[in-house]
């Protein structure tokens, strides 16, 4: 898979892309990242990428002409890519969408900043995604959320192929409602008078499976 990231701050990604599963995904060649600096497509000697909003108001708005110039260069470099605008107005990210994204050959994550995008950019993207109902200073953090969620599902990244199948939101009840994963315990068996459930120490795999199923279903109800 190829993941392009269009951002004003490519250095923001220098450390996160070298950590944990994201780094392993690159090592096993499951994914390749390409960082595009929006400033490289800016106008004039100062590489301007934003301007004051029509109608007045606080903040600066990213220019549509600069953004489209960048997108056209990315499309030239990577014709298969799908453009994803990271914006509060987008469809909220969930595991179903993550699974869908992981099946694509290439995606381009477009990070906003300042007051946001010129509205006309929406006509040049394939879809819009939000990671939640709150405000960030830029789309870089949102891009990392998408990257982290997607790359761990790529072939060869997790040691066991079946590992994601019992995780939160991968399991569903009979009505198709996503469930949260069952609780986990490890050593010590007793900590400050708090004990590991006896069934998990029993060695009875049928009872353990039943216990996990019950607690997986409860998790979704308690949320």
VEXVEX-627732 format. One record per residue: residue in three letters; y, z, x of N, C-alpha, C in turn. Coordinates in steps of 0.001 Angstrom, whole numbers, plus 524288, in hexadecimal, padded with zeros to 5 digits. Example, Ala and Ser with C-alpha at 12.3 -4.5 7.8 and 13.67 -1.06 7.14 Angstrom:
// residues 2
ALA7E9C681E78833867EE6C81E788300C7F31C81E7883390
SER7F73681BA8832327FBDC81BE4835668001E81EBE83264
// end
This chain:
// residues 223
UNK7FB54800008034E800008000080000804DE8000080371
UNK809037FDAE8016680DFC7FDB0804278120380081800BF
UNK814F9804168031B81911806DC8005181E31806128033F
UNK821D980371800AA82714802BB802CF82AAA806D880069
UNK82E3F808DD803828320580CB0801878378380AD7802F8
UNK83AB980A047FEFF8402A8087C7FFD28438C80D587FF48
UNK8464E80EC88037484917813B38039E84DD7813668072E
UNK85197816C8806338560A8174D809B5854C781AEC80E49
UNK8506481DAD80DE284F0B82191811CB84966820F8813A5
UNK8482981CD98166F842C681C0B81838840C28207D81BA2
UNK844508232781E74842A782778821CD8408282C0B81E9D
UNK841C682C3C8199F83FBF8304F81625839C68304F81614
UNK8377882BBB816F4831D182B218167D82EE282BAD81BB0
UNK831B882C3B81FEE82F3D82C1C8251482B1983056825C6
UNK82C268350F824028284B8393E82481824318392B82029
UNK825C1838E281B1F821CE838FE816F281DA0834C981760
UNK81F0A830258192F81B2282BED819858175E82CAF81E0D
UNK81855830AF8213C814DF831C7825A5811A4836B8824BC
UNK811418387781FDA80E9083D5381EA9809F383C8181AF9
UNK8060B83FD281BA7801D3840A2817E57FF4B83B8381608
UNK7FE6283B28810E67FB9A836AE80EA87FE9A8319980F4D
UNK803CB831F280F45806EE82D2F80FD98060A82AD181540
UNK805BA82E2181927804B382C4A81E787FF2582A2A81EE0
UNK7FB6482CFF81C887F5F482B3C81CB37F558825E681A0B
UNK7F81E82523815BD7F7CB8202B812EB7F96D81B9D8165F
UNK7FD5281C80819AB7FF058186B81D537FB01817B6821B0
UNK7F8C781C0F823637F50281BE6827AE7F02B818C682639
UNK7EE6781950821517E9C78166A81F8E7EB4C8111781D56
UNK7F04880FB781DD87F26280AAB81C267F1E6809C981648
UNK7F24780E15813607F24280DA180DB27F7A580C2880BA8
UNK7FBB280D4C80ECA8010180C3780D1A8046780AE7811D1
UNK80847807B0810D680C3780676814C3811928074181253
UNK814F180A168151581A3780B218132581E33807AA815DF
UNK82200805F2812CF82665802FF814F182B6780553812C3
UNK82EBA8074281642833A380997814A58380F805A08152C
UNK83AFB804EE810F883F7C8016D8110084468804B48104A
UNK8481280416813DB84D03806E381390850DC803BB81040
UNK85270805EA80BDD85608803218085C85B1E801C380B1E
UNK85CA2804F480EE68617980403811C2861507FEC5814AB
UNK85CAF7FD028162485C2D7F800818E085DDE7F36681582
UNK85E257F4398106485FA27F01580CBC865237F0E480A99
UNK867E07F4AF80CD886D1D7F5F180B0E8711C7F1B280C44
UNK875B07F23C809F6879C77EE4680A5087DE77EFB180E63
UNK87FAD7EBC181142883F47EC7D814E78827A7EF7B819CA
UNK8864C7F05281D2E885497F2F282226883777F8988217A
UNK884C97FB0081D0C883318007281C1A87E17800D28190B
UNK87BC27FC58817E6876C47FC32815178770E7FF4080FF0
UNK87AE27FE0680CD087BAB800CE807E28773F7FFC48040E
UNK87532803FE801BB870E38037E7FDFF872508058E7F896
UNK876C3808377F8228783D80A9E7F32C87DFA8099D7F1F6
UNK87F8B80B137ED3B8850980A727EBBC8862E80E287E736
UNK88B3D80E987E5E388CCF8120A7E19D88AFA80FD47DC5E
UNK889868133B7D8C1887B48115F7D39F88C1880F417D046
UNK88B2980AEA7CDA488EE6808F37C9CC88F7E80D087C578
UNK8944980DD07C3BD89542811A17BFA789685817007C1CA
UNK8961A817987C7038974F81C997C967892BC820547C951
UNK8938A824C87CB9688F63828B67CBCD88E3B82A487D165
UNK88B4C82E8F7D1E888A05830A07D710885A882D7F7D999
UNK8859682D857DEC48814C82B237E19E881E7825587E27B
UNK87E4B823467E57987E2D81DB77E6CD8791C81B5E7E4C2
UNK879358164A7E3AC874BA813987E15D872C080F6C7E521
UNK86D9480F247E5D886B5380B227E93686C26805C07E6CC
UNK86DEE8021A7E9EA86F557FCE37E81186A757F9997E6EB
UNK86A9D7F6C07E298866317F38A7E10D8656D7EEF37E4CB
UNK869BD7ECC77E6DD869277E8447EA59866717E9C97EF76
UNK867AC7EE727F1698651E7F04E7F62F85F567F16F7F530
UNK85E427F3EC7F0DA858D77F52F7EF88855897F0467EEDD
UNK8578A7EC8A7EC00854937E7B87EB0A853B87E4AD7F01E
UNK8578F7E4BA7F387856EE7E2387F89F8525C7E4A47FB97
UNK852007E9C77FB5B84DB37EC807FDF7848737EB397FB65
UNK8485F7EB397F6398437D7EA267F372841827E4A37F48F
UNK845027E1007F4EF843637DB987F5FC841267DB037FB7E
UNK843357DDFD7FF25841057DDDB8046D83B977E05A8047F
UNK83B007E4AA801AA835E37E73D80166831E17E3A07FEDC
UNK833877E0FC7FAAD82FFA7DD607F7FA82E797D8D47FB85
UNK832117D7287FEC6830F27D3028028382CE77D4DD80683
UNK82D6F7D9BC80840829C77DBF180C02824857DD398098F
UNK824A57DE9B8048F81FF27E090801F281FD87DE7F7FC53
UNK81E0F7D9AD7FB8A81E4C7D72C7F66681B467D9FB7F214
UNK817537DD167F37C814177DFAC7EF86816897E4A67ED5C
UNK81A907E6947EFD581C797EBCB7EE8881EAE7EC3A7E90A
UNK81E3F7F0E67E6DB8208D7F2357E1CE824ED7F6217E2C0
UNK829807F5187E08282E077F8687E16382E287FCF17DD86
UNK82E97801B47DFA082EBA8066A7DC68833D2809537DD65
UNK836EB809D17D95783BDD80C9C7D9AB83AE0812597D87B
UNK83C51815CB7DC1483BA181B667DB4A8409781D8A7D8B7
UNK8402481EF37D3CA844B9820557D0AB84340824157CC48
UNK846C5827A67CAC5845AF82B347C6648449D8285A7C143
UNK84662823867C0CD84592820857BC038402C81E027BBBD
UNK83D3081E787BFF78381181BFC7C024833E781EF17BD22
UNK82F5D81C7F7BCB182AE981EFB7BA36828D8823447BDC7
UNK827A9827C97BB8A8262682C487BEB6820E682B5C7C16E
UNK820C882C827C66C81C1182BC77C990817C182F7C7C7C9
UNK8130F82D557C71880E7F8308E7C606809D282E4D7C8FE
UNK80562830E77C89C800E382F3C7CBBC7FEED829E27CA20
UNK7FF5D828937C52C7FDC3823657C362800F481F2A7C61B
UNK8060B8200E7C6888096C81C467C9388083981C247CF0D
UNK80719820A27D166805C0820DD7D6F4800E081D977D80E
UNK7FCF181E117D4BB7F82481B0A7D5617F94E815357D509
UNK7FCB2813C57D1657FE3180E4B7D0CB8010080C477D5A6
UNK8049780F5D7D7C28077C80DC47DC6B803E780D2D7E11F
UNK7FFFD810937E1817FC68810737E5F97F91980B7B7E614
UNK7F8CF808C17E1BE7F5BA803F67E1727F8E37FF197E2E1
UNK7FDF47FFC17E399801467FB437E4D8801017F9F97EAAA
UNK801D67F5097EBE4801CD7F35D7F162806A97F5367F435
UNK80B0F7F56F7F16680FFA7F6F47F3E1813E07F8E77EFD0
UNK816B07FD0D7F12A81AF87FEED7EDEB81FBF7FFDA7F168
UNK824507FF557EF17829348007F7F1C982C10804B27EEC1
UNK82D008091E7F13E82FB480D7F7EED38358180D337F036
UNK838C580D207EC3C83E6980C827ED0284110811C47EC2E
UNK8434B813DE7F055845B1819107F03084B86818AF7EF14
UNK84D4181B6A7EB25852CB81B937E9F38558E81FDE7ECF9
UNK85AB1820047EC8E85DCE8241F7EEFC86336824107EC7C
UNK86679827CC7EDFA86BAF828527EBBB86B3D828FB7E5CA
UNK86E5B8260C7E2C586E4C8269C7DD1C869EC8236D7DA8F
UNK8674D820227DDA6862FE81D177DB8E863B4817447DC6D
UNK860ED814337D943860E480E827D9C6864A480BF07D5E2
UNK866AF807757D7588692C804037D385864E9802937CF89
UNK866288032D7CA94862568027A7C65D85F7C7FD377C699
UNK8620B7F9367C8A185FCF7F3F57C8A285B0C7F35E7CC20
UNK85A167F7387CF948558C7F6DA7D305850777F7137CFE9
UNK850B87F9567CB3D84BFA7F9E17C807849927F49B7C6A2
UNK84CBA7F08F7C6BA84AB57EB597C56D847A07E8EE7C9E9
UNK847AA7EB627CE768452D7E9257D317840627EC3F7D4E7
UNK83ED67F03F7D1E183A5F7F36E7D375835F37F2C97CF86
UNK831457F4587D13482CA97F3CE7CDD582BDC7F8867CA50
UNK82D4D7FD1B7CC3682CD7801C97C8F88303B8062D7CB2D
UNK830FA80A367C7F88340E80EB97C98B830C5813A57C8E5
UNK8311F8171D7CCBE82E0381BE57CCAE83182820967CDAF
UNK8308A824CC7CAC683314829D87CB9A82EE682DCE7CD19
UNK83020831617D09D82C4E8356F7D1F982D6983A847CF0E
UNK8315183A917CB908325183F4A7C887837EA83F9D7C6A0
UNK838C6843547C32D83DE1843E87C0AC84155847B77C3B8
UNK84311845FB7C83D846AF849097CB6F8497A845457CF11
UNK84DA18472F7D198850E5843C87D4CC84FD9844B67DA98
UNK84F19840787DD8384E8B840A67E32C8534B83E1A7E5A8
UNK8543683F447EA91858A683CD87ED4185794837307EEB4
UNK852A7835A97EE9E8513A830467EFD184B9A82F387EE5D
UNK84A1882A4C7EE80844D0828D07ECEE840B0829827F117
UNK8423F82B437F5B983E7C82BB67FA0383A3382FB47F8D6
UNK83BAE8342D7F6AA837C3838247F55183408836187F121
UNK8362B8333F7ED60832ED830EE7E94982F2382CF27EB94
UNK830FB829E77EF5982D9A826067F1DD8290B828AA7F49A
UNK82A0E82D0E7F71E825DB82FE37F9CD821CE831FF7F5F8
UNK8239C833B37F16781FF7835847ED6481C4B8311A7EBCF
UNK81E8482C827EAD281B56827FC7E953817948268B7EDB7
UNK81985826517F27B81645824F17F6FF811BA828B67F791
UNK812DE82DCD7F76080EC8831BE7F81880A958314B7F3EB
UNK80C40830AB7EF0B80889830547EABD8052582B717EB10
UNK8077E8271B7ECCF804B7822147ECDB800FA821927F17A
UNK802C6822C27F6357FF9B821717FACC7FA96824977FB20
UNK7FA7C829517F8F27F5B682C767F9327F15482A1D7F5E4
UNK7F2B48268D7F2567EEBD824017EF197ECA581EF87F184
UNK7EEFC81D437F5D57ED528185B7F8377E8098190C7FAF3
UNK7E4CB815097FAF17DF9F815627FD627DFE98171080317
UNK7DC9581AD7804757DC3681C8D809DE7DFC98210480B54
UNK7E33E822AE807B97E6F7826D38090D7E47882C3580860
UNK7E24282D45803D67DF6E83229803097D9E18319680517
UNK7D7C1835C0807637D29B8357B809D77CE4C8344B805E6
UNK7CEC783683801307CADA835997FD277CD3A832517F8CC
UNK7CAA782E017F7847CCB882A887F3807CD5082D417EE41
UNK7C9C7831097ED337C9DF833A17E82A7CDD6838137E7EC
UNK7D057839567EC447D3E083DD17EC8B7D82183DCA7E864
UNK7DAC6839607E75F7DF02839817E37D7DD2583A017DDE0
UNK7D8278391A7DCE57D656838AC7D78A7D68C83DD07D488
UNK7D6708424B7D7467D69F847587D4A37DBE884A027D53C
UNK7DFCA8472D7D7177E4EF8497C7D7D87E7FD849A97D2BC
UNK7EC2C84CC77D2C67EF9084D137CE367F177847A57CCA3
UNK7F18E846CC7C7817F36C841F37C5137EFA083D5F7C59A
UNK7EB8183DEA7C8CC7E79A839C77C9217E37F83A957C4E0
UNK7E28A83F8C7C36F7DEEE840D57BF3F7E1C4840B47BA04
UNK7DED583F557B5E37E12883F377B0AD7DD7D841D07ACC9
UNK7DFB1843E97A8897DC69846187A46D7DA93841B57A0CB
UNK7D7F38431C79C987D5BE83F357990E7D9F083BE77965B
UNK7DEB083DF77961C7E2F983B18793A87E60D837DC7979F
UNK7E4478380279C907E6F58350C7A09C7EB96837DC7A2FE
UNK7EC3D83CE37A1B17F09783FF07A3CE7EF4E841B67A95C
UNK7F2CE840E57AD197F1BD8427B7B2807F10A848627B2F5
UNK7ED7B849EE7B6577EC5484F727B7437EDE9851037BCC7
UNK7EEAD856137BD777EFBA858267C2A67EAA1859F37C52A
UNK7EA6D859C47CA437E5AE85B127CD257E45E860D77CC97
UNK7DF508620E7CCE47DD6F867777CCA27DF4786A987D167
UNK7DF6886FE27D1027E11E873307D5617DD56872E77DA00
UNK7DF7D873B77DEAD7DC54873CF7E36F7DCAE879227E60A
UNK7D86387AA97E8B37D83A87F917EB9C7D58487EAA7F0D6
UNK7D6E6881DF7F4B57D42C881C97F9BB7D446887557FBF7
UNK7D26B88814800BD7D25A88D3B8032C7D7E288F5B803E1
UNK7D88789495803777D499898AB802C57D2CD899227FD17
UNK7CE2089B187FC657CBEE89B9A7F7277CF0889F7D7F3DE
UNK7D1088A3977F67D7D4558A7727F3D77D95D8A80B7F6F5
UNK7DDD48A7C17F4557E2E38A8737F6E47E6578ABD37F371
UNK7E7AF8B0867F5777EAE18B44D7F29A7E8D28B5217ED0C
UNK7E3BA8B60F7ECBF7E0E98B7167E7D47E09E8B2657E429
UNK7E2338ADDA7E6037E1BD8A9097E2E27DCE98A6207E4C1
UNK7D9418A5467E1267D4288A31F7E2927D39489D6B7E0EE
UNK7D04F89AB17E3DD7CECA895607E2667CB21895C17DDAF
UNK7CBC0892697D9BF7C835892877D53A7C274892457D6E4
UNK7BF3E895AB7D4937B9C6896227D6307B6C3891047D5B3
UNK7B80A88DEE7D1C67B511889227D0E27B574885707D594
UNK7B9E8885857D8577BA9C882097DCD77B768883C67E18B
UNK7B57C8889B7E15F7B23A88AB27E59D7AC7488A7E7E444
UNK7AB47888B87DF847A5E5889067DD897A238884F77DFDC
UNK7A4568808A7E17E7A0FA87C4F7E35479EA68791E7DEE1
UNK79FEE87A887DA1179E02877BC7D5797A1D1873427D444
UNK7A06486E8F7D5E17A3F686A207D5767A5268689A7CFD4
UNK7A16E869747CC567A2698682A7C6DC7A68E86BC57C493
UNK7A602870DA7C5A87A9C78749B7C3A47AF25873DB7C632
UNK7AF26872867CB2A7B41C8718B7CDDE7B6DA86CE07CB6E
UNK7B3CE868CA7CA537B60E8641D7C7EC7B84A865637C28E
UNK7B57E868937BF7E7B75586A1C7BA507BC4F86D617BAB5
UNK7BC77871047BE857C1128744D7BF557C5D1870F47C0BF
UNK7C4FA86D4A7C4417C94B869E37C5D87CB41866977C14F
UNK7C7B1864BE7BE157C941861977B9927CC85864CA7B5CC
UNK7CADC869A47B4CA7CDCA86D067B1397D34386E137B34F
UNK7D3A686F2F7B84F7D8B0870997BA837DC3086BD77BB65
UNK7D9E5867527BBF37DD07862927BC337DFAF861AE7B6F5
UNK7DCE0862517B2B67DF10861957AD867E33E865AE7AC4F
UNK7E25F86A947ADDF7E61D86EBE7ACE97EB3E86DB87AFD2
UNK7EACE86B9D7B46A7EF8086AB47B7927F36C867587B4A9
UNK7F17C8633E7B20C7F4F985FBB7AF307F786862897AA95
UNK7F4A58662D7A81A7F6C68690E7A3977FAD686D037A54A
UNK7FA1486F6E7A9D97FD99873847ABB4802A28715F7ADE3
UNK802D986C5D7AEFE8075386A0D7B1B680C27869E87AE45
// end
